[in-house]
Amino acid sequence: MRRRLPRWAFYQIFPNTEDNMKILLAGGGTGGHFYPIVAVVRALKKIAEEEAFINMELTYFSDQPFDANMLREEGVRFVSVSAGKMRRYFSFLNFIDFFKTILGIFQAIIAIYADMPDVVFAKGAYASFPALLAARLFRIPVIIHESDIAPGFVNSWAAKFAKRIAISFPESIKYFPESKTALVGNPVRSRILGGNLNEAREIFGIDSAPVILALGGSQGAQKINNVILDILPDMLSEAVIIHQCGPKNLDSVSKQSLVILEKNEFKDRYRLYGFINEDDLRSASCAASLIISRAGAGAIFEIAAWGKPSILIPIADSPQDHQRQNAYNYARTGAAAVIEENNLAPHILIAEIKKILSDKTRQISMNKAAAAFAKIDAAEKIARQIVDLALEHAL
């Protein structure tokens, strides 16, 4: 990637204080795309503050905002752009989604023409396709980021005209032009890092027992929820379990856990949440001895940034087998164990948990491997490239 422009260049390009640097962000409406974009947004705002940019306008294009409140808090304008999934198999929904995508393309073209951005940063996935196509039509410079090892259709297509490409895994380089591709990792929100162990134990009412943090993704994962419920009677005598089950699943999981733990003397060691906010997630990860999680790239890089051992349970039917590839790639570093979803049974999970928690030497080794894999400066590196590309485009 090219050398950054000097700070004074902004004022030569945008001498009028009324001028703004306009940055368009595009991605899917899931936490795996949304949270890395939030991390980049915060890094962009930090650059703007440190380098005294007068204004930086940030806009997010997607089919849904995922967390509208967080976008408002970050000062990001949301523009709803219709998008349809691009399935590689026969489905009647492909017919419907084709028209959604056509509508989204027109929406993106109109919105971008009305407020021409200086640069577009896209995370890939079907929801970013309309914005990327419009950017290509208007010759707006594009930066894309690929979270997974193997790129999806949209990023494979966008790589042909993107000015710069950021990747999370070194194995991804074979899919992109090497001259414009850089390994940066997956952006992680700095607000979920750090924490104080004593404060975390006080927040969650944790005793001296080890802590297991079970995360099924921002929306929850039914199979992980089910297996966590199944292991509660056996594991709560040995560990505290903090469980994010997904907002839509909270009522159901809560009712089931009440029945399962009705007469269990350790029932107070089970902490159930629909969704764990950033502050609580920072504390929970700080206190955790072990993380149980899906294997999306966002989850893996957050776990690595926490420097914690993990058990990864990849989705069996993720697109292009992304999660399984991610999981085994990360596990080869020694930082994680993998349990295939088809093999996910209570006794297997319990055995793997006990194997890790009973082996202090292995825990230390997994901690070190996770920390070595982490790239906590990914958001800052991407943000700097976005700003530099916007400046170069304006010259």
C-alpha positions in Angstrom: 0.0 0.0 0.0 1.1 3.5 -0.7 2.9 5.9 1.6 0.5 8.2 3.6 0.2 11.8 2.5 1.5 14.5 4.9 -1.0 16.2 7.3 -0.8 19.5 5.5 -2.1 18.0 2.3 -5.6 18.0 3.6 -5.6 21.8 3.8 -4.1 22.2 0.3 -6.9 20.0 -1.1 -9.7 21.2 1.1 -8.7 24.8 2.0 -12.4 25.9 2.6 -13.5 25.0 6.1 -16.9 24.2 4.7 -15.5 21.3 2.7 -15.9 17.8 4.1 -14.1 14.5 3.6 -17.0 12.2 2.7 -16.5 8.5 3.4 -19.0 5.8 2.4 -19.0 2.5 4.3 -20.8 -0.6 3.0 -21.4 -4.0 4.4 -23.9 -6.7 5.5 -26.4 -6.3 8.3 -24.8 -8.8 10.6 -22.4 -8.3 13.6 -19.6 -9.9 11.6 -19.7 -6.9 9.2 -21.1 -4.2 11.4 -18.7 -4.3 14.3 -15.5 -4.2 12.2 -17.0 -1.2 10.4 -17.7 0.4 13.8 -14.1 -0.2 14.7 -12.9 1.5 11.5 -15.4 4.4 12.1 -13.8 5.1 15.5 -10.3 4.9 14.0 -11.4 7.4 11.3 -12.8 9.8 13.9 -9.5 9.5 15.9 -7.5 10.4 12.8 -9.8 13.4 12.1 -9.4 14.6 15.7 -5.7 14.2 15.9 -5.0 15.8 12.5 -7.6 18.5 12.9 -9.7 17.7 9.9 -12.6 20.2 10.0 -15.3 17.7 9.0 -15.5 14.1 8.2 -18.9 12.8 7.0 -19.5 9.1 7.4 -22.4 7.2 5.7 -23.3 3.6 6.0 -25.1 1.8 3.2 -26.7 -1.5 4.0 -30.1 -3.3 3.8 -30.4 -2.9 7.5 -28.6 -0.9 10.2 -28.0 -3.8 12.6 -27.7 -1.4 15.5 -29.2 2.0 14.6 -28.5 3.4 18.1 -24.8 2.7 17.8 -24.6 4.4 14.4 -26.3 7.5 15.8 -23.9 7.5 18.7 -21.0 7.3 16.3 -22.4 10.1 14.1 -22.8 7.8 11.1 -25.7 8.5 8.7 -27.5 5.3 7.7 -28.9 4.9 4.1 -31.1 1.9 3.5 -30.2 0.2 0.3 -32.1 -2.9 -0.8 -30.1 -6.0 -1.5 -30.7 -9.6 -2.3 -28.6 -12.6 -1.5 -26.6 -14.2 -4.3 -27.1 -17.9 -3.7 -25.1 -20.4 -5.6 -27.9 -23.0 -5.6 -31.4 -23.1 -6.9 -34.0 -21.3 -4.8 -37.2 -19.4 -5.6 -35.8 -16.7 -3.4 -33.1 -16.0 -6.0 -35.9 -14.6 -8.3 -37.2 -12.3 -5.6 -33.7 -11.2 -4.5 -32.7 -10.4 -8.0 -35.3 -7.6 -8.1 -34.2 -6.5 -4.6 -30.7 -6.1 -5.9 -31.8 -4.2 -9.0 -33.8 -1.8 -6.7 -30.7 -1.4 -4.5 -28.5 -0.5 -7.4 -30.8 2.3 -8.4 -31.0 3.5 -4.8 -27.3 3.5 -4.4 -26.7 5.3 -7.7 -29.2 8.0 -6.8 -27.8 8.4 -3.2 -24.2 8.5 -4.3 -24.9 11.0 -7.1 -26.7 13.3 -4.6 -23.8 13.2 -2.1 -20.6 12.1 -3.9 -18.2 10.5 -1.5 -14.4 10.7 -1.8 -13.9 7.1 -1.1 -15.8 3.9 -0.5 -14.9 1.2 2.1 -16.7 -2.1 1.7 -16.7 -5.3 3.7 -18.1 -7.4 1.0 -21.3 -9.6 1.1 -24.4 -9.1 -0.9 -25.4 -5.9 0.9 -22.4 -4.0 -0.3 -22.8 -4.9 -4.0 -25.1 -1.9 -4.9 -22.7 0.6 -3.4 -19.7 -1.0 -5.0 -21.3 -1.0 -8.4 -22.3 2.6 -8.1 -18.8 3.5 -7.0 -17.4 1.9 -10.1 -19.8 3.7 -12.3 -18.8 7.1 -10.8 -15.1 6.1 -10.6 -14.9 6.6 -6.9 -11.9 4.9 -5.4 -12.7 1.7 -3.4 -11.0 -0.2 -0.6 -12.3 -3.6 0.3 -11.7 -5.8 3.3 -12.0 -9.6 3.3 -12.7 -11.1 6.7 -12.5 -14.8 5.7 -9.9 -16.9 4.1 -11.7 -17.5 0.8 -13.5 -14.4 -0.6 -17.1 -14.4 -1.5 -18.5 -13.4 -4.8 -18.8 -9.7 -4.2 -15.2 -9.2 -3.0 -13.8 -11.4 -5.7 -15.6 -9.2 -8.3 -14.7 -5.9 -6.5 -11.0 -6.8 -6.3 -10.7 -6.2 -10.0 -11.3 -2.5 -9.7 -10.6 -1.8 -6.0 -7.6 0.5 -5.4 -6.6 -1.4 -2.2 -7.5 -4.7 -0.6 -7.1 -5.6 3.0 -7.1 -9.2 4.2 -7.4 -10.9 7.6 -5.6 -14.2 6.9 -2.3 -14.6 5.1 -3.8 -17.5 3.1 -6.2 -15.1 1.3 -3.4 -13.5 -0.7 -3.7 -16.1 -3.4 -7.2 -14.8 -4.3 -6.1 -11.2 -4.9 -3.6 -9.1 -6.8 -0.6 -9.1 -4.5 0.5 -5.6 -5.6 -2.5 -3.9 -4.0 -3.2 -6.3 -1.1 -2.1 -6.0 2.5 -2.5 -8.3 5.5 -4.0 -6.3 8.3 -6.2 -8.6 10.3 -9.9 -8.1 11.1 -10.8 -4.7 12.8 -11.6 -5.2 16.5 -13.4 -2.6 18.7 -10.9 -1.2 21.2 -13.7 -0.7 23.7 -14.0 -4.5 24.2 -10.4 -4.9 25.1 -8.7 -4.5 28.5 -10.7 -4.5 31.6 -9.9 -5.1 35.3 -10.2 -8.6 36.7 -11.4 -7.6 40.2 -14.0 -5.2 38.7 -15.1 -7.9 36.3 -15.6 -10.4 39.2 -17.6 -7.8 41.1 -19.8 -7.0 38.1 -20.7 -10.6 37.5 -20.7 -11.7 41.1 -18.0 -14.3 40.3 -16.3 -16.4 43.0 -12.9 -18.0 42.6 -14.2 -20.6 40.0 -12.9 -20.5 36.4 -15.2 -18.6 34.0 -16.5 -19.9 30.7 -17.8 -17.3 28.3 -20.2 -18.8 25.7 -20.9 -16.6 22.7 -23.2 -17.7 19.8 -22.6 -14.5 17.8 -24.6 -11.2 18.1 -27.9 -13.0 17.2 -27.2 -16.2 19.2 -26.8 -19.7 17.9 -29.5 -22.3 18.6 -27.2 -25.3 18.6 -24.7 -23.6 21.0 -27.6 -22.5 23.2 -28.9 -26.1 23.4 -25.5 -27.7 24.2 -24.8 -25.0 26.9 -28.1 -25.8 28.5 -27.3 -29.5 28.4 -23.9 -29.1 30.2 -25.1 -26.8 32.9 -25.9 -29.5 35.5 -22.3 -31.0 35.1 -20.2 -27.9 34.6 -21.6 -25.4 37.1 -20.0 -27.2 40.0 -16.7 -26.5 38.4 -17.1 -23.1 36.6 -19.1 -20.0 36.2 -20.8 -19.8 32.8 -21.6 -16.4 31.2 -23.9 -17.1 28.2 -24.9 -14.8 25.4 -27.9 -16.5 23.8 -29.2 -13.8 21.4 -32.0 -11.4 22.1 -34.6 -13.4 20.3 -33.7 -16.5 22.3 -33.5 -15.0 25.7 -37.0 -15.8 26.9 -36.9 -19.4 25.7 -33.4 -20.1 27.1 -34.2 -18.4 30.4 -37.3 -20.6 30.9 -35.4 -23.8 30.0 -32.5 -22.9 32.3 -34.9 -22.3 35.2 -36.3 -25.8 34.9 -32.9 -27.4 34.4 -31.4 -25.6 37.4 -34.4 -25.6 39.7 -32.7 -27.8 42.4 -29.0 -27.2 41.4 -27.0 -25.7 44.3 -24.7 -23.9 41.8 -27.5 -22.3 39.8 -26.2 -18.8 40.7 -23.1 -19.5 38.7 -25.1 -19.3 35.5 -25.2 -15.7 34.0 -27.6 -15.5 31.0 -27.7 -12.5 28.6 -29.6 -11.9 25.4 -26.8 -9.6 24.3 -23.7 -8.4 26.1 -22.9 -4.8 25.5 -19.3 -3.5 25.0 -18.5 -2.6 28.6 -19.8 -5.9 29.9 -18.2 -7.9 27.2 -14.8 -6.3 28.0 -15.3 -7.3 31.7 -16.6 -10.8 30.8 -13.7 -11.5 28.5 -11.2 -10.2 31.1 -12.6 -12.7 33.7 -12.9 -15.6 31.2 -10.7 -18.6 31.4 -12.1 -20.1 28.2 -14.3 -18.9 25.3 -16.8 -21.0 23.5 -17.8 -19.4 20.2 -18.8 -19.7 16.6 -15.9 -19.3 14.1 -16.7 -16.1 12.2 -13.6 -14.1 11.5 -14.9 -11.3 13.7 -15.3 -13.7 16.6 -11.9 -15.3 16.1 -10.0 -11.9 16.0 -11.8 -10.7 19.1 -10.9 -13.8 21.0 -7.3 -13.5 19.8 -7.2 -9.9 20.9 -8.4 -11.0 24.3 -5.6 -13.6 24.4 -7.8 -16.4 25.7 -8.1 -20.1 24.9 -11.2 -21.0 23.0 -13.3 -23.8 21.7 -14.7 -23.0 18.2 -17.8 -24.5 16.8 -18.1 -23.5 13.1 -21.4 -23.4 11.4 -21.7 -26.6 9.3 -23.3 -24.8 6.3 -21.6 -21.4 6.2 -21.1 -20.0 2.7 -18.0 -21.5 1.0 -17.3 -23.3 4.3 -15.9 -20.0 5.6 -16.3 -20.8 9.3 -14.7 -24.2 9.1 -11.7 -22.8 7.2 -11.3 -20.0 9.7 -11.6 -22.3 12.7 -9.0 -24.8 11.6 -6.6 -22.1 10.4 -6.8 -20.5 13.8 -6.6 -23.8 15.7 -3.3 -24.7 13.8 -1.7 -21.9 15.8 -2.4 -23.7 19.0 -4.8 -21.1 20.3 -8.1 -23.1 20.0 -9.7 -26.4 19.8 -12.4 -27.1 17.2 -15.6 -29.2 17.6 -17.5 -29.8 14.4 -21.2 -28.9 14.6 -22.1 -32.5 13.6 -20.1 -33.8 16.5 -21.4 -31.3 19.0 -22.7 -33.4 21.9 -22.7 -32.5 25.6 -20.2 -35.2 26.6 -17.7 -34.1 23.9 -17.9 -30.4 24.9 -17.6 -31.2 28.6 -14.5 -33.4 27.9 -12.9 -30.6 25.8 -13.6 -28.0 28.5 -12.2 -30.1 31.3 -9.1 -31.0 29.2 -8.3 -27.3 28.8 -9.2 -26.0 32.3 -7.3 -28.8 34.0 -4.1 -28.1 32.1 -2.5 -24.8 33.2 0.5 -25.3 30.9 -1.8 -25.7 27.9 -3.8 -22.7 28.9 -0.7 -20.5 29.0 0.4 -21.9 25.6 -3.1 -21.1 24.1 -3.0 -17.6 25.6 0.3 -16.9 24.0 -0.7 -18.3 20.6 -3.9 -16.2 20.6 -2.0 -13.0 21.5 0.5 -13.7 18.8 -2.2 -14.2 16.2 -4.0 -11.0 17.1 -3.7 -7.8 15.1 -5.3 -5.2 17.2 -4.2 -2.3 15.0 -6.2 -3.5 12.0 -8.8 -0.7 12.3 -6.2 2.0 12.5 -4.3 0.7 9.4 -7.5 0.5 7.3 -8.7 3.9 8.5 -5.3 5.5 7.5 -5.5 3.9 4.0 -9.1 5.2 3.6 -8.0 8.8 4.5 -4.9 8.6 2.3 -6.9 7.3 -0.7 -9.5 10.0 -0.2 -6.8 12.7 -0.2 -5.0 11.2 -3.3 -8.3 11.0 -5.2 -9.0 14.7 -4.4 -5.6 15.8 -5.8 
